[in-house]
């Protein structure tokens, strides 16, 4: 690959920081002889200060109060009179002692101490980057650290955390640090939720911080009490404004008490680190984070980079822990390839434990194999190498042969195919109990028990008519597989049954329907003569399926197979014994050649 690969990854939560992830991909690019520039990104959450320091800001470290009262070392970034305070450094999930969640008691006092430290350094342009918080205290702790009083009806201080806010009666802002009056405060956040209600901080975000349904109710009541007291103190209710629900309501405190203006966290960080300038020299951009899905499109930094790259015509590759967008959706976003560590690793533990090595491998592949137009041609799941480019070559994604595979293996393969392709995804020869497990994990599919077929995203009708003719009742399981697979690929299927040559009058009664077909699939066991009989009646292609039904001399379908091969009706296509699937695929190919597929 010629030119520079610009690597703009956000954190892979629980595994790698943004800087570590970028370094791994960049190292892989260099291993393969390419040139890479690592530019870790953030959207106001974890990693914001690190990204800015790499871009030339100074880092200032201080000791502050952590979210549950313990001292923590936290940093903010300074350039000139601007200070960027990252809430996650002092009040984030990552600084909780031993990772213990505290949804009712965690508060933002330490973030207020960071703001105070920035004021002590003479900074008057304060940017509060919120995201990744462990708190749902409405920013009350932050305000207390800056001099505000939050009290009960008996004038007692309200304790730390969102749970204690249920006792709020008064807020006194008269003792706020006077330097704030001369400062400009910016709330850097892409969260547009209000403070309360069904879309508010408690209902939407508190469960991610360990809150039970009962905790959510307590937090909601506390935030409402706090908002009412703030409205009384300021003369204005700002709890319903977009962004008020950011970081457990810290956005509300910034808007209501600090008169903050709101800006996109991702746009602010990308502007400060110089992404637009870096794109000028890039021939390819790699974006990603722990999970790239619809949520990523709501102001997350990787998506903002992808949008900027698309405006400049620079191709984008997504490399993420997992990818939750379809191939069509990714193409709409200008993404030329999307690679998932989960797919490469095969399971979550391996994906997280070996994230650095997997990212390095992805970086190397970008150079040696190129990004491709739909991602890698093959996704290696460890137990299977999935051909995700088959749809581009043949018009239909690779079909999963379910027999002998565990439910977990079928699930992993199906998810891979669904993400990398747009067309129908099929799994054949799947027993009912396995199908139930797969559908529980990958919903929106359907199961045909008679055909033992799982289908997701069946193709719309193409008008290409296929008649499946079964010689006898014993041939119906194979006939059903052929009919179900053909229908799932968009072919219009009609089935006629019990038309074996022992009763030619039954066959002749169906000849008009057979002659009207674009293709006839003949399913027969025993002597296999039905294929010759139909082949002599119709002008369209005939696909013959020998079945293993019949008595001793049938030799488990070999007699029918040889008879069909030796047919005097020239031009018959013969597939393997009991392969209803193979017959349907032959019909699909005929339809494709005729230009009758979607």
Order of alpha helices (4+ residues) and beta strands (2+ residues): beta-alpha-beta-alpha-beta-beta-beta-alpha-alpha-beta-alpha-beta-beta-beta-alpha-alpha-beta-alpha-alpha-beta-beta-alpha-beta-beta-alpha-beta-alpha-alpha-alpha-beta-beta-alpha-beta-alpha-beta-alpha-beta-beta-beta-alpha-beta-alpha-alpha-beta-alpha-beta-alpha-beta-alpha
